[in-house]
Amino acid sequence: MSVSVRELSSLALALPERSRAMLADLFLDSLDDGAPESYETAWLELAKQRDAQLTGGSAKSKSHGEVMAAAREAVRCAR
């Protein structure tokens, strides 16, 4: 059975979010055997860097409410 990329995409996008995430993870794993470890390392380094920025005062955090208000405003303006 042969399925086109368009058909497969439509089927995949109709899946629940958790299933799409699992499928995305499988696809990423299939691209490069070493990629998942390098992704994890990169995210860990970024998290350490951001933590140092917050702790050192060179970056400021925002509350959940502030982030959500900004996101709602961005969506409203984009319409």
C-alpha positions, -999 to 999 in steps of 0.1 A, spaced: 0 0 0 14 34 -10 4 66 7 13 100 -5 30 125 18 -1 147 15 -24 119 26 0 109 54 2 145 66 -35 148 67 -38 116 87 -11 126 111 -24 161 117 -58 146 126 -43 127 155 -46 138 191 -17 161 203 0 134 223 0 110 193 14 138 171 42 144 196 51 107 197 51 106 159 73 137 157 97 121 182 99 90 160 105 110 129 133 130 146 149 98 159 149 84 123 168 113 109 200 109 128 209 83 153 229 108 174 204 137 172 183 130 203 213 132 226 226 163 209 191 179 212 190 170 249 225 184 254 217 216 235 185 222 256 203 215 288 230 241 279 204 266 270 185 260 303 218 265 322 225 297 303 191 311 310 192 302 346 226 320 349 211 350 332 181 351 356 203 345 387 228 371 376 201 397 369 210 401 331 175 388 322 141 394 337 113 369 341 76 375 334 47 360 353 23 335 336 -3 363 335 20 387 317 30 361 291 -6 351 285 -17 387 282 10 394 256 1 362 237 -36 372 236 -27 407 224 -4 393 197 -32 370 185 -58 398 186 -35 421 166 -27 394 140 -64 390 131 
